[in-house]
Amino acid sequence: MSESISLKEAERRAFRSTFDDGLWDVFLGFFFLMFAFAPILSVYLGDFWSSAVFLPVWILVYLAILCIRKRIVKPRMGVAKYGRSRQVKMKRFTVIMLVINTILFLLGLYAAANFRAMPGWTVAVVLGLMLLMGFSLSAYFLDFNRLYLYGLLAGFAPLVGEWLFLNKGASHHGYPIVFGFMAVFMVVVGLVVFLRLLRENPLPEEEISQEEP
């Protein structure tokens, strides 16, 4: 029994190490740049294109992350294979997130169509709850504890933004400020974690010898 428990714990730690490189923090940071800049760009590009222009950025960042993980992270951390229980958990996570994202998409379409008729606090509360729920579920299924912190920040961000809009005259419901802060925070955290990984896990000597001419 103890051996079984230790194997499960070892697998859990190996799975959690997937997010210890900080690269997905950076990706999330770039994702939230859309919330910061889209309201400003919507004045010039419209609601759809102000968000669509970020799609190439996400693709480039995602491809860069895959390349960095393959060439820099994997030689230092190795590759782990997971058991059936972890695979089942990930399948459940995929289904749940698909349902949640579908609901969020439909709610987003409704909110976009009725944005001017909806009170700002209503939009802030609904958006905050959706972000908090999405981050919390992701943190649970992925064993990615930093997502709990990001969920709290994302949940309160629209509320703080609306307060800044109403009381301090911030533009675009304060979204450029609060989500811009979130984006920078995530990117900085991700870079710090990534640099720490490089420092604590130097490249194995055999890898270095292979790279030398």
C-alpha positions as CSV (number, residue, x, y, z in Angstrom):
1,M,0.0,0.0,0.0
2,S,2.7,2.4,1.0
3,E,4.6,1.7,-2.3
4,S,1.3,2.4,-4.2
5,I,0.8,5.7,-2.4
6,S,4.5,6.7,-3.0
7,L,4.1,5.9,-6.7
8,K,1.0,8.0,-7.0
9,E,2.7,10.9,-5.2
10,A,5.7,10.6,-7.4
11,E,3.4,10.7,-10.5
12,R,1.6,13.7,-9.0
13,R,4.9,15.6,-8.5
14,A,6.0,14.7,-12.0
15,F,2.8,16.0,-13.4
16,R,3.0,19.2,-11.4
17,S,6.5,19.7,-12.7
18,T,5.0,20.3,-16.1
19,F,4.0,23.8,-14.9
20,D,7.2,24.5,-12.9
21,D,8.9,26.0,-15.9
22,G,6.8,29.2,-15.8
23,L,6.1,29.1,-19.6
24,W,2.4,28.7,-19.2
25,D,2.3,31.6,-16.9
26,V,3.8,33.7,-19.7
27,F,1.2,32.4,-22.1
28,L,-1.6,33.3,-19.8
29,G,0.0,36.8,-19.4
30,F,-0.1,37.3,-23.2
31,F,-3.7,36.0,-23.2
32,F,-4.8,38.7,-20.7
33,L,-3.2,41.4,-22.8
34,M,-6.3,41.0,-25.0
35,F,-8.5,42.1,-22.1
36,A,-6.2,45.1,-21.5
37,F,-5.8,46.3,-25.1
38,A,-9.0,45.1,-26.9
39,P,-11.3,47.8,-25.3
40,I,-8.9,50.5,-26.6
41,L,-8.5,48.9,-30.0
42,S,-12.3,48.4,-30.3
43,V,-12.7,52.1,-30.9
44,Y,-10.6,51.8,-34.2
45,L,-11.2,48.1,-35.2
46,G,-14.6,47.2,-33.8
47,D,-15.4,44.6,-31.2
48,F,-14.6,41.6,-33.3
49,W,-11.3,42.6,-34.8
50,S,-10.0,44.2,-31.6
51,S,-9.9,40.6,-30.2
52,A,-9.1,38.7,-33.4
53,V,-5.8,40.5,-33.9
54,F,-4.4,38.8,-30.8
55,L,-4.9,35.3,-32.3
56,P,-1.6,35.4,-34.3
57,V,0.2,36.6,-31.1
58,W,-1.2,33.6,-29.1
59,I,-0.1,31.2,-31.9
60,L,3.4,32.6,-32.0
61,V,3.8,32.5,-28.2
62,Y,2.4,29.0,-28.1
63,L,4.8,27.8,-30.7
64,A,7.7,29.5,-29.0
65,I,6.7,27.8,-25.7
66,L,6.7,24.3,-27.4
67,C,10.1,25.0,-28.9
68,I,11.6,26.2,-25.6
69,R,10.1,23.2,-23.8
70,K,11.6,20.8,-26.3
71,R,15.0,22.3,-26.6
72,I,15.6,23.8,-23.1
73,V,13.2,22.3,-20.6
74,K,13.0,18.6,-21.5
75,P,16.8,18.0,-21.7
76,R,16.9,19.3,-18.1
77,M,13.7,17.8,-16.6
78,G,13.1,14.7,-18.8
79,V,9.7,13.4,-20.0
80,A,7.2,11.6,-17.7
81,K,4.5,9.1,-18.7
82,Y,1.4,9.0,-16.5
83,G,-0.9,6.2,-15.3
84,R,-4.5,5.5,-16.2
85,S,-6.0,7.4,-13.2
86,R,-4.2,10.6,-14.3
87,Q,-5.2,10.1,-17.9
88,V,-8.9,9.7,-16.8
89,K,-8.6,12.8,-14.7
90,M,-7.3,14.8,-17.7
91,K,-10.1,13.5,-19.9
92,R,-12.7,14.6,-17.4
93,F,-10.9,18.0,-17.2
94,T,-11.1,18.3,-21.0
95,V,-14.8,17.6,-21.1
96,I,-15.6,19.9,-18.2
97,M,-13.6,22.8,-19.7
98,L,-15.2,22.2,-23.1
99,V,-18.6,22.6,-21.5
100,I,-17.5,25.6,-19.4
101,N,-15.9,27.3,-22.4
102,T,-19.1,26.7,-24.5
103,I,-21.2,28.3,-21.8
104,L,-18.8,31.2,-21.5
105,F,-18.8,31.7,-25.3
106,L,-22.6,31.8,-25.3
107,L,-22.7,34.2,-22.4
108,G,-20.0,36.3,-24.1
109,L,-22.2,36.5,-27.2
110,Y,-25.2,37.6,-25.2
111,A,-23.2,40.1,-23.2
112,A,-21.7,41.6,-26.4
113,A,-25.1,41.9,-28.0
114,N,-26.6,43.6,-24.9
115,F,-23.4,45.3,-23.5
116,R,-24.8,48.8,-23.6
117,A,-28.1,47.8,-21.9
118,M,-26.4,45.9,-19.1
119,P,-25.2,47.7,-15.9
120,G,-21.4,47.8,-15.6
121,W,-21.4,46.1,-12.2
122,T,-23.5,43.2,-13.7
123,V,-20.9,42.6,-16.4
124,A,-18.1,42.9,-13.9
125,V,-19.6,40.4,-11.4
126,V,-20.5,37.8,-14.2
127,L,-17.1,38.1,-15.8
128,G,-15.3,37.8,-12.5
129,L,-17.2,34.7,-11.5
130,M,-16.6,33.0,-14.8
131,L,-12.9,33.7,-14.6
132,L,-12.7,32.6,-11.0
133,M,-14.6,29.4,-11.8
134,G,-12.4,28.6,-14.8
135,F,-9.1,29.2,-13.0
136,S,-10.2,27.3,-9.9
137,L,-11.3,24.2,-11.9
138,S,-8.1,24.3,-13.9
139,A,-6.0,24.6,-10.8
140,Y,-7.7,21.5,-9.2
141,F,-7.5,19.2,-12.2
142,L,-4.0,20.3,-13.3
143,D,-2.5,20.5,-9.7
144,F,-1.3,23.9,-10.8
145,N,-1.6,25.9,-7.5
146,R,-0.6,29.3,-8.9
147,L,-3.9,29.2,-10.9
148,Y,-5.8,29.7,-7.6
149,L,-3.9,33.0,-7.1
150,Y,-4.5,34.0,-10.7
151,G,-8.2,33.1,-10.3
152,L,-8.5,35.4,-7.4
153,L,-6.8,38.2,-9.3
154,A,-9.0,37.6,-12.4
155,G,-12.2,37.3,-10.3
156,F,-11.6,40.7,-8.6
157,A,-10.1,42.5,-11.6
158,P,-13.4,43.4,-13.3
159,L,-14.8,44.7,-10.0
160,V,-11.8,46.8,-9.3
161,G,-11.9,48.1,-12.9
162,E,-15.5,49.1,-12.6
163,W,-14.7,50.9,-9.3
164,L,-11.9,52.8,-11.0
165,F,-14.2,53.6,-13.9
166,L,-16.9,55.0,-11.7
167,N,-14.8,56.7,-9.0
168,K,-11.5,57.6,-10.6
169,G,-12.5,58.2,-14.2
170,A,-10.6,55.3,-15.7
171,S,-11.4,54.6,-19.3
172,H,-13.0,51.5,-20.7
173,H,-14.3,50.3,-17.3
174,G,-10.7,50.2,-16.0
175,Y,-10.0,47.0,-17.9
176,P,-6.7,48.3,-19.5
177,I,-5.4,49.0,-16.0
178,V,-6.5,45.9,-14.1
179,F,-5.9,43.3,-16.8
180,G,-2.7,45.0,-17.9
181,F,-1.5,44.6,-14.4
182,M,-2.5,40.9,-14.4
183,A,-0.7,40.3,-17.7
184,V,2.5,41.9,-16.5
185,F,2.3,40.1,-13.2
186,M,1.8,36.7,-14.9
187,V,4.7,37.2,-17.4
188,V,7.1,38.4,-14.6
189,V,6.2,35.4,-12.4
190,G,6.6,33.0,-15.4
191,L,10.0,34.5,-16.2
192,V,11.2,34.3,-12.6
193,V,10.1,30.6,-12.4
194,F,11.8,29.8,-15.7
195,L,15.1,31.4,-14.8
196,R,15.0,29.6,-11.5
197,L,14.5,26.3,-13.3
198,L,17.5,27.0,-15.5
199,R,19.7,27.9,-12.5
200,E,18.6,24.9,-10.4
201,N,18.7,22.3,-13.3
202,P,21.8,22.8,-15.4
203,L,22.1,20.9,-18.6
204,P,23.4,17.4,-18.1
205,E,27.1,16.9,-19.1
206,E,26.2,14.4,-21.9
207,E,23.9,17.0,-23.5
208,I,26.6,19.6,-23.3
209,S,29.2,17.3,-24.9
210,Q,26.7,16.5,-27.7
211,E,26.3,20.2,-28.4
212,E,30.0,20.9,-28.5
213,P,31.6,20.8,-32.0
